[in-house]
Amino acid sequence: MEQDSAILEGAISIQAAMQAGNRPIHELVLAHDKRDHDALMLERAARRAGIRVRREDTDAITAVVSGSSHGGMIAHVGARTFIPIDQLTLGAPRGQAPFVAMLDGIEDPFNFGQATRALYAAGCHGLVVRRRNWMSAAGTVARASAGASELMPTALMDGPEEAARYFRGLKLAVLATGDEKNARALYDADLTVPLFLLIGGERRGISRATLELVDGILRIPYARDFKHSLGAAGATGVLAFEVMRQRGPQAVH
């Protein structure tokens, strides 16, 4: 396949891509015997949108995907489009403080998808990612995120240092995760303010140069002595839902 194309697997991922409209959908492929409610609804929606629909043997579908959870439904799609960085904070409804996050250094596409899923579910208004090609793993990311990667307003930046400077200029509090001596316990921080949250991967974390630009560093307290930090997806879930908890039910929309 071409570099700017990918395959989305399963009804949830495909429905999210159609709903979001952030990438062209070239073709919907359904297994010959796939005629349940979800498949027929997806087929009708695709035809209404002018998307080509084709029936194929299940074995032929399985041969071109990376996972085994396609359920007899895949879509050939084009490149994901991203919004300009200056529009990212506009996703916050009126009266709500913006909550923007950046996932940096998460190399595993499944973990990246899981982390994005947690942020989206917790009401994060926008996501920043590095300028890199996720297309080769778009199917895995979409599947792991339950479609959240397609729905989440997302912008590109060169790296976390650029992002930290940019959002500080917009008067957002810039907080990062880490286990430095000066880190505050997550539950002692005020997360109701306009917020840019920088979350690093478990391998290399966040660089010293980036940490010098942030307003504070957060750590997740543990109930027992445990030297190994949470994985990136688990930590993101804890962080994101603490933001939601502090902001109250109105943060869910």
C-alpha positions as CSV (number, residue, x, y, z in Angstrom):
1,M,0.0,0.0,0.0
2,E,1.0,3.6,-0.4
3,Q,2.7,5.4,2.5
4,D,-0.2,7.7,2.9
5,S,-2.8,4.9,3.1
6,A,-3.8,2.5,5.9
7,I,-6.4,-0.1,6.8
8,L,-8.8,0.3,9.7
9,E,-10.2,-2.9,11.2
10,G,-13.5,-3.5,12.8
11,A,-16.8,-1.6,13.0
12,I,-15.8,0.7,15.9
13,S,-12.7,2.0,14.2
14,I,-14.5,2.5,10.8
15,Q,-17.5,4.2,12.3
16,A,-15.3,6.6,14.3
17,A,-13.4,7.5,11.1
18,M,-16.6,8.1,9.2
19,Q,-18.0,10.2,12.1
20,A,-14.8,12.3,12.5
21,G,-14.2,13.0,8.8
22,N,-10.5,13.4,9.5
23,R,-9.3,11.1,6.7
24,P,-10.7,10.0,3.3
25,I,-12.2,6.6,3.2
26,H,-11.6,5.0,-0.1
27,E,-13.3,1.6,0.3
28,L,-15.3,-0.4,2.8
29,V,-14.7,-4.2,2.5
30,L,-17.1,-6.6,4.2
31,A,-17.0,-10.4,4.4
32,H,-19.5,-12.2,2.1
33,D,-21.3,-13.6,5.2
34,K,-21.2,-10.5,7.3
35,R,-24.8,-9.3,7.3
36,D,-25.5,-8.5,11.0
37,H,-27.0,-5.2,12.2
38,D,-23.6,-3.4,12.5
39,A,-22.4,-4.5,9.1
40,L,-25.6,-3.5,7.3
41,M,-25.7,-0.2,9.1
42,L,-22.1,0.5,8.2
43,E,-22.7,-0.5,4.6
44,R,-25.7,1.9,4.3
45,A,-23.8,4.7,5.9
46,A,-20.9,4.2,3.5
47,R,-23.1,4.1,0.4
48,R,-24.8,7.3,1.6
49,A,-21.4,8.9,1.9
50,G,-20.4,7.8,-1.6
51,I,-17.8,5.3,-0.3
52,R,-17.2,2.2,-2.5
53,V,-18.4,-1.0,-0.8
54,R,-17.1,-4.4,-1.8
55,R,-17.7,-8.0,-0.5
56,E,-14.7,-10.3,-0.1
57,D,-13.9,-13.7,1.4
58,T,-13.0,-13.6,5.1
59,D,-9.6,-15.2,4.5
60,A,-8.7,-12.5,2.0
61,I,-9.6,-9.8,4.6
62,T,-7.6,-11.5,7.3
63,A,-4.6,-11.7,5.0
64,V,-4.2,-7.9,4.7
65,V,-4.7,-6.9,8.3
66,S,-2.4,-6.9,11.4
67,G,-5.0,-8.0,13.9
68,S,-7.6,-10.7,14.3
69,S,-10.5,-8.5,15.6
70,H,-11.6,-7.1,12.3
71,G,-14.9,-9.0,12.5
72,G,-15.2,-9.2,8.7
73,M,-15.0,-5.4,8.2
74,I,-12.1,-3.3,7.1
75,A,-11.7,0.1,5.4
76,H,-9.0,1.3,3.1
77,V,-8.4,4.9,4.2
78,G,-6.1,7.8,3.4
79,A,-3.9,10.0,5.5
80,R,-5.2,11.4,8.8
81,T,-5.5,15.2,8.7
82,F,-4.6,17.3,11.7
83,I,-5.9,20.7,12.9
84,P,-3.7,23.7,13.2
85,I,-2.1,24.1,16.7
86,D,-3.8,27.4,17.3
87,Q,-7.2,25.7,17.1
88,L,-6.5,23.0,19.6
89,T,-7.6,25.0,22.7
90,L,-10.8,26.0,20.9
91,G,-12.3,22.5,21.6
92,A,-13.0,23.5,25.2
93,P,-16.7,24.4,25.6
94,R,-17.5,27.9,26.8
95,G,-16.8,28.2,30.5
96,Q,-14.4,25.3,30.7
97,A,-10.7,25.7,31.1
98,P,-8.8,24.0,28.2
99,F,-7.2,20.7,28.9
100,V,-4.6,19.7,26.2
101,A,-2.2,16.8,26.5
102,M,0.9,15.6,24.6
103,L,1.9,12.0,24.5
104,D,5.7,11.8,23.8
105,G,8.0,8.8,23.5
106,I,5.3,6.2,23.5
107,E,6.6,3.9,20.8
108,D,4.2,1.0,21.0
109,P,1.1,1.8,18.9
110,F,-1.2,-0.3,21.2
111,N,-0.1,1.7,24.3
112,F,-0.4,4.9,22.3
113,G,-4.0,4.0,21.4
114,Q,-4.9,3.0,24.9
115,A,-3.5,6.3,26.3
116,T,-5.4,8.3,23.7
117,R,-8.6,6.3,24.6
118,A,-8.2,7.3,28.3
119,L,-7.6,11.0,27.5
120,Y,-10.7,11.1,25.2
121,A,-12.9,9.4,27.7
122,A,-11.8,11.7,30.4
123,G,-12.8,14.8,28.4
124,C,-9.4,16.0,27.1
125,H,-10.0,18.7,24.6
126,G,-7.0,18.1,22.3
127,L,-3.9,16.1,21.8
128,V,-0.5,17.0,20.5
129,V,1.8,14.5,18.8
130,R,5.2,14.7,17.2
131,R,5.5,15.1,13.5
132,R,6.0,11.4,12.7
133,N,4.3,8.8,10.5
134,W,1.8,6.8,12.5
135,M,0.2,5.5,9.2
136,S,1.9,2.1,9.3
137,A,0.2,1.5,12.7
138,A,-3.1,3.4,12.2
139,G,-5.1,0.2,12.4
140,T,-3.6,-0.8,15.7
141,V,-3.9,2.7,17.2
142,A,-7.5,3.0,16.1
143,R,-8.4,-0.4,17.4
144,A,-6.6,0.0,20.8
145,S,-8.2,3.4,21.3
146,A,-11.8,2.2,20.4
147,G,-11.9,4.8,17.7
148,A,-10.8,7.7,20.0
149,S,-7.7,8.3,17.9
150,E,-9.9,9.2,15.0
151,L,-12.3,11.4,17.1
152,M,-9.7,13.3,19.2
153,P,-8.8,16.8,17.9
154,T,-5.1,16.4,17.2
155,A,-2.3,18.8,16.2
156,L,1.3,18.2,15.3
157,M,4.4,19.9,16.8
158,D,8.1,19.1,16.4
159,G,8.6,18.1,20.0
160,P,7.7,18.7,23.6
161,E,10.0,21.7,24.1
162,E,8.3,23.6,21.3
163,A,4.9,22.6,22.7
164,A,5.7,23.7,26.3
165,R,6.8,27.1,25.1
166,Y,3.8,27.5,22.9
167,F,1.2,26.7,25.6
168,R,3.0,28.7,28.2
169,G,2.6,31.6,25.8
170,L,-1.2,31.0,25.9
171,K,-1.1,31.1,29.7
172,L,-1.8,27.4,30.2
173,A,-0.2,25.8,33.1
174,V,2.4,23.4,31.7
175,L,2.8,20.2,33.8
176,A,4.8,17.1,33.1
177,T,5.1,13.7,34.6
178,G,8.2,12.4,36.3
179,D,9.8,11.1,39.5
180,E,12.2,14.0,40.2
181,K,12.7,15.0,43.8
182,N,10.7,18.2,43.3
183,A,7.7,16.4,41.8
184,R,4.3,16.9,43.5
185,A,1.8,14.2,44.2
186,L,-0.8,14.3,41.5
187,Y,-3.6,14.7,44.1
188,D,-2.0,17.8,45.6
189,A,-2.0,19.7,42.3
190,D,-4.7,22.1,41.0
191,L,-5.8,20.6,37.7
192,T,-8.8,22.9,37.2
193,V,-6.7,25.6,35.6
194,P,-6.1,25.9,31.9
195,L,-3.8,23.0,31.5
196,F,-1.2,21.5,29.1
197,L,-0.2,18.1,30.4
198,L,3.0,16.4,29.0
199,I,3.1,12.7,29.4
200,G,6.3,10.8,28.5
201,G,6.8,7.1,27.6
202,E,8.0,4.6,30.2
203,R,11.4,4.1,28.6
204,R,13.0,7.5,28.4
205,G,10.4,9.7,30.1
206,I,10.7,13.5,29.5
207,S,14.1,15.1,28.8
208,R,15.8,17.3,31.3
209,A,15.7,20.2,28.8
210,T,11.9,19.9,28.6
211,L,11.5,19.7,32.3
212,E,13.3,23.0,32.7
213,L,10.5,24.6,30.8
214,V,7.5,23.3,32.8
215,D,5.6,24.9,35.6
216,G,5.6,21.7,37.7
217,I,6.2,18.0,37.7
218,L,3.6,15.4,38.8
219,R,4.1,12.0,40.2
220,I,1.5,9.3,40.9
221,P,1.6,8.1,44.5
222,Y,1.6,4.4,45.2
223,A,0.0,2.6,48.1
224,R,3.1,0.5,48.7
225,D,6.8,0.7,48.0
226,F,7.0,-0.2,44.3
227,K,10.0,0.8,42.2
228,H,8.5,0.2,38.8
229,S,6.4,3.0,37.4
230,L,3.0,2.4,35.7
231,G,3.1,1.9,32.0
232,A,2.3,4.9,29.9
233,A,-1.3,3.9,29.2
234,G,-2.1,3.2,32.8
235,A,-0.4,6.4,34.0
236,T,-2.3,8.4,31.4
237,G,-5.6,7.0,32.6
238,V,-4.8,7.9,36.2
239,L,-3.8,11.5,35.2
240,A,-6.7,12.1,32.9
241,F,-9.4,11.0,35.2
242,E,-7.9,13.0,38.1
243,V,-8.3,16.1,35.9
244,M,-11.9,15.0,35.2
245,R,-12.6,14.4,38.9
246,Q,-11.3,17.8,40.0
247,R,-13.2,19.6,37.3
248,G,-16.5,17.9,38.2
249,P,-19.3,16.4,36.1
250,Q,-19.4,19.5,33.8
251,A,-16.1,18.3,32.3
252,V,-17.9,15.4,30.6
253,H,-19.6,16.4,27.4
